[in-house]
Amino acid sequence: MLLSDLGWNSFFELSFDQYKNLGLSAMRIVRENREKYIACGELGEFNCEVSGKFRFNTESKSEFPTVGDWVVTSVIPNEKKAIIHALLPRKSVFSRKVPGQMTDEQVIAANIDIVFIITGLDLNYNLRRIERFLSIAWESKALPVVLLNKADLCPEAELRKIEVESIAIGVDVHTLSATQNTGIAILNQYIQRGKTIAFLGSSGVGKSTIINTLLGMEHLKVNEVSELGSRGRHTTTYRELILLPSGGMVIDTPGMRELQVWGDEEGLKSVFDDIENLSLNCRYRNCSHENEPGCAVQKAISENSLDPKRLESFLKLKKEYKYLEDRQTMKASAIEKANWKSISKLAKNIKKNGR
């Protein structure tokens, strides 16, 4: 298999230059499950694990390989195994804050070109959730596309499409039905040889069904979705990069019940471009868009040109990004304080022993 079929390009080639004469090979991670990897390259497919040196020098879990990553490997002779020595820089990365109270990054997929955000047109349909997915998708540096699945179950499918288009500014929105195999053909305009598409959405929205339809076979297991709440079980339990017969690659991911933001506010600005533009006309530069006089955003709401729920969603996400920034600052400060404490203790021991 050619590396270009797996998405290799000049960006990765430049990063790999330093390893070319060391007898090492570039491979792409196609499956990851609890730090057990399967990677694919010109020599075929290999079971991989990171080297001891890689593990020792890696400070955070986000620096370990994930699906879509390009890694530098050495092949174990006469075995279908390889050792991962280095991770090449990522062109794009879809991340979220880890669930719970810890302030750490969880990388969902790397080196993706397009993010398909899947929403079901049943009880799963939620504009505010779509805004959250869009914010994180734009943050990843990949191109988001919204797919409204289960159109066969929704008589107002076209109305829902218009609603989503009104909040997904500059983003393609399509309706389809994976089970009825309608609307799937439009996806071919995004699927190209060497391009990687990540499928993201809640459990039960039909990610695996759409991928199976694109493959023309039942590659991924699909569970029934409960009619009560339109919820599905986590059919996909690990992330996997799948090569399509027509060329191109898709990454299936487990459904996410909790999607906390990660990064700065650039993705947020892209999603809420209308509110950002309105805020330029506010009387005060640091307007919170709540009670200040001369607020252009509140004026738009009073004139019914802006949905108050959209502003509420914007302020909620903005608050989450600010909270994340504060937590990261506190964490960095604590680490620096601990480092200086260790240095001070070491200096005292040297001075004491020197006497």
Secondary structure, 3 states (H helix, E strand, C coil): CCHHHHCCCHHHHHHHHHHHHHCCEEEEEEEEECCEEEEEECCEEEEEEECHHHHHHCCCHHHCCCCCCEEEEEECCCCCEEEEEEECCCCCEEEEECCCCCCCEEEEEECCCEEEEEEECCCCCCHHHHHHHHHHHHHCCCEEEEEEECHHHCCCHHHHHHHHHHHCCCCEEEECECCCCECHHHHHHCCCCCCEEEEECCCCCCHHHHHHHHHCCCCCCCCCCCCCCCCCCCCCCCEEEEECCCCCEEEECCCCCCCECCCCCHHHHHHCHHHHHHHCCCCCCCCCCCCCCCCHHHHHHHCCCCCHHHHHHHHHHHHHHHHHHHHHHHHHHHHHHHHHHHHHHHHHHHHHHHC
